[in-house]
Amino acid sequence: MLSVATHWVPRSSLRLARAGPFARRVKSPKELALQAPNPIRRFDVLFDHAEPSPLDDAAYAPYGNLGFPPPPAGRPWIYTNFVQSLDGITTLLGKHSSGGEISQSREDRWLMDLLRAHADGILMGMNTLREEQRQRGPDSRGIVFQVADPALRELRRKLGKGRERNIFVTSATNLDLSQCKVFDGDVVDAAILTSPAGAERLRAQGGHPQVAIIAAGDKETFDLPRAISNLREELGVQYLLCEGGPTLYGSLARADLVDEKFLTISPVEVGQIVPPEQERLPSEQGIRVLLRPTVFGGPGFTRDQMTHWTWMSCRKAGDHQFNRYRRKRG
């Protein structure tokens, strides 16, 4: 029998151009975007049936309209953001495993910031953070997931959003909070969703009272829907952005918790099986057939169970396509 495995890694953090220190006056967000060395191209809006933007602000200029409906009662409105190749792959794996290798788009990275600016929290699995650490070397304490673009940080302030928050789903079986700088609390707020047993393990570490630990389930069993509801009840999270990985996305989808999907289609084709000439990482060795992952990890749906979506908007920048889908219910 063949040994088959899939892995996933997050999109790379491409740096956006910033205004120089000797600017004579404070430039508008639109001017900054147009005068940057590699400016963000204006997205071509093919169609858009979504809600209007909550503000009339120049920061929206490259993308155009972006609004959201009210959140459902009892839980946050959950929207996801992924990039994939033409054949549906999210990472090459190996030493070029960053999602940015698939994306190859400044506009895609900028859109990530725009979506983050509207979120009360960014939801991720711990493997997303661990992969970022791996890419940066053995001495890295990982990164903090936050809005990088100054104009979009200002937009977030105008939207009345509080401090940025990173939220991780984990069993906390082997998690040392001191090894990850995101839990230091000096840049963003951090929260962890876990089982009651996982919460006990984390609290026993001490030293990180600033990290909100939300337990849901029974003993080692984790109740994801209950944990998501607790985010609304305990932390006031109304809009929640999920950035991966596929295992977490698959769990959210199977629980019918995903309300919207923002999906970038990059004009590259890579194939699902890692070719024999590609250099593998140590963790990838010994796997005879190594599969590159898609957005949806874990068991899927039958024909009777599969979900249906409304195509809300479509944009393009160069040969990249930027889609928005909303879950059909009822």
Residue pairs with C-beta under 8 A, 6 or more apart in sequence:
2 288
2 289
3 286
3 287
3 288
3 289
4 287
4 288
4 289
4 290
4 291
5 284
5 287
5 289
5 290
5 291
6 246
6 290
6 291
6 292
6 293
6 297
7 91
7 93
7 97
7 283
7 284
7 290
7 292
7 293
8 90
8 91
8 127
8 131
8 244
8 245
8 246
8 247
8 293
8 297
9 91
9 93
9 97
9 98
9 99
9 128
9 131
9 135
9 245
10 98
10 99
10 124
10 128
10 131
10 132
10 243
10 244
10 245
11 83
11 98
11 99
11 100
11 102
11 103
11 108
11 109
11 112
11 243
12 98
12 99
12 100
12 101
12 103
12 135
13 100
13 109
13 143
13 148
14 100
14 106
14 109
15 148
16 36
16 40
16 106
16 109
16 110
16 113
16 148
16 149
17 32
17 36
17 37
17 38
17 39
18 150
19 27
19 32
19 150
27 35
28 58
29 57
29 58
29 59
29 61
29 151
29 152
29 154
29 155
30 58
30 59
30 61
32 150
32 151
33 39
33 40
33 61
33 62
33 151
38 106
40 62
40 106
40 107
40 110
41 62
41 106
41 107
41 317
41 318
42 61
42 62
42 317
43 62
43 63
43 64
43 107
43 315
43 316
43 317
43 322
44 315
44 316
44 317
45 64
45 65
45 313
45 315
46 314
46 315
46 316
47 313
47 314
48 64
48 65
48 312
48 313
48 314
48 315
49 310
49 312
49 313
50 65
50 66
50 67
50 68
50 312
50 313
50 324
50 326
51 67
51 68
51 69
52 65
52 67
53 60
53 65
53 66
53 67
54 67
54 159
55 155
55 158
55 159
57 155
57 158
58 151
59 114
59 151
59 152
59 154
59 155
60 66
60 114
60 155
62 107
62 110
63 111
63 114
63 315
64 315
66 114
66 118
68 77
68 79
68 118
68 239
68 260
69 77
70 77
71 77
71 232
71 238
71 239
72 259
74 229
74 232
75 225
75 228
75 229
75 231
75 232
75 257
76 120
76 121
76 228
76 231
76 232
76 237
76 238
76 239
76 240
77 238
77 239
77 240
77 259
77 260
78 123
78 228
78 240
78 241
78 242
78 252
78 257
78 258
78 259
78 260
79 115
79 119
79 239
79 240
79 241
79 242
79 258
79 259
79 260
79 261
79 262
80 241
80 242
80 243
80 249
80 252
80 258
80 260
80 261
80 262
81 111
81 112
81 115
81 241
81 242
81 243
81 262
81 263
81 264
82 90
82 243
82 244
82 249
82 261
82 262
82 263
82 264
82 295
83 90
83 99
83 102
83 103
83 105
83 108
83 263
83 264
83 265
83 266
84 90
84 102
84 263
84 264
84 265
84 266
84 294
84 295
85 102
85 265
85 266
85 268
85 269
85 270
86 265
86 266
86 267
86 268
86 269
87 269
87 270
87 271
87 272
88 294
88 295
89 102
89 270
89 271
89 272
89 292
89 293
89 294
90 99
90 102
90 244
90 246
90 292
90 293
90 294
90 295
91 97
91 98
91 99
91 101
91 102
91 292
91 293
92 101
92 102
92 270
92 274
92 278
92 292
93 274
93 278
93 280
93 281
93 284
93 290
93 292
94 274
94 278
94 279
94 280
94 281
94 284
95 279
95 281
97 131
97 135
97 281
98 135
100 109
102 266
102 268
102 270
103 109
103 264
103 266
103 320
104 266
104 268
105 264
105 266
105 317
105 318
105 320
107 317
107 318
107 320
107 322
108 264
108 266
108 320
108 322
110 149
110 152
111 262
111 264
111 322
112 243
113 147
113 148
113 149
113 152
114 152
114 155
115 241
115 262
116 122
116 145
116 146
116 147
116 152
116 156
116 164
116 241
117 147
117 152
117 153
117 155
117 156
117 159
117 161
118 156
118 159
118 161
118 239
118 241
119 161
119 239
119 240
119 241
120 161
120 162
120 165
120 235
120 236
120 237
120 238
120 239
120 240
121 165
121 166
121 167
121 191
121 231
121 235
121 237
121 240
121 241
122 145
122 164
122 165
122 166
122 167
122 240
122 241
122 242
122 243
123 167
123 168
123 169
123 240
123 241
123 242
123 243
123 248
124 145
124 166
124 167
124 168
124 169
124 242
124 243
124 244
124 245
124 248
125 168
125 169
125 170
125 244
125 245
125 247
125 248
126 168
126 169
126 170
126 175
127 245
127 247
128 243
128 244
128 245
129 142
129 143
129 168
129 180
129 182
130 142
132 140
132 142
132 143
133 140
133 141
133 142
133 143
133 180
136 142
136 143
141 179
141 180
141 181
142 179
142 180
142 181
142 182
143 181
143 182
144 166
144 181
144 182
144 187
144 188
145 166
145 182
145 188
145 243
146 164
146 166
146 187
146 188
147 153
147 156
147 164
156 164
163 188
163 189
164 187
164 188
164 189
165 188
165 189
165 190
165 191
165 235
165 237
166 182
166 188
166 189
166 190
166 191
167 190
167 191
167 192
167 193
167 231
167 237
167 240
168 190
168 191
168 192
168 193
169 192
169 193
169 194
169 222
169 224
169 227
169 248
170 192
170 193
170 194
170 198
171 194
171 195
171 198
171 220
171 222
172 192
172 194
172 195
172 198
172 199
172 201
172 202
173 198
173 201
175 201
175 202
176 205
177 183
177 202
177 205
177 207
177 208
177 211
178 205
178 207
178 208
181 187
182 188
182 190
183 190
183 208
183 210
183 211
185 208
185 210
185 211
189 210
189 212
190 210
190 211
190 212
191 211
191 212
191 213
191 214
191 231
191 235
192 198
192 199
192 202
192 211
192 212
192 213
192 214
193 214
193 216
193 222
193 224
193 227
193 228
193 230
193 231
194 202
194 213
194 214
194 215
194 222
194 227
195 215
195 216
195 217
195 218
195 219
195 220
195 221
195 222
196 215
196 216
196 217
196 218
196 219
197 219
197 220
198 215
198 220
198 222
199 213
199 214
199 215
202 208
202 211
202 213
203 213
212 234
212 235
214 227
214 230
214 231
214 234
214 235
215 227
216 222
216 223
216 224
216 226
216 227
216 230
217 223
217 226
217 227
224 251
224 252
224 255
224 257
225 255
225 257
228 240
228 257
231 237
231 240
232 238
242 248
242 249
242 252
242 258
245 293
245 297
246 293
246 294
246 295
246 296
246 297
246 298
247 297
247 298
248 297
249 258
249 295
249 296
249 297
250 296
250 297
250 298
250 299
250 300
251 298
252 258
253 296
253 307
254 298
254 299
254 301
256 307
256 327
256 329
258 327
259 326
259 327
260 312
260 324
260 325
260 326
260 327
261 309
261 323
261 324
261 325
262 322
262 323
262 324
263 295
263 322
263 323
263 324
263 325
264 320
264 321
264 322
264 323
265 320
265 321
265 322
265 323
266 320
267 319
267 320
270 292
271 292
272 291
272 292
273 289
273 290
273 291
273 292
274 280
274 284
274 290
274 291
274 292
280 290
284 290
300 306
301 307
307 327
307 328
308 327
308 328
309 325
309 326
309 327
309 328
310 325
310 326
310 327
310 328
311 323
311 324
311 325
312 324
312 325
312 326
313 323
313 324
314 321
314 322
314 323
314 324
315 321
315 322
315 323
316 322
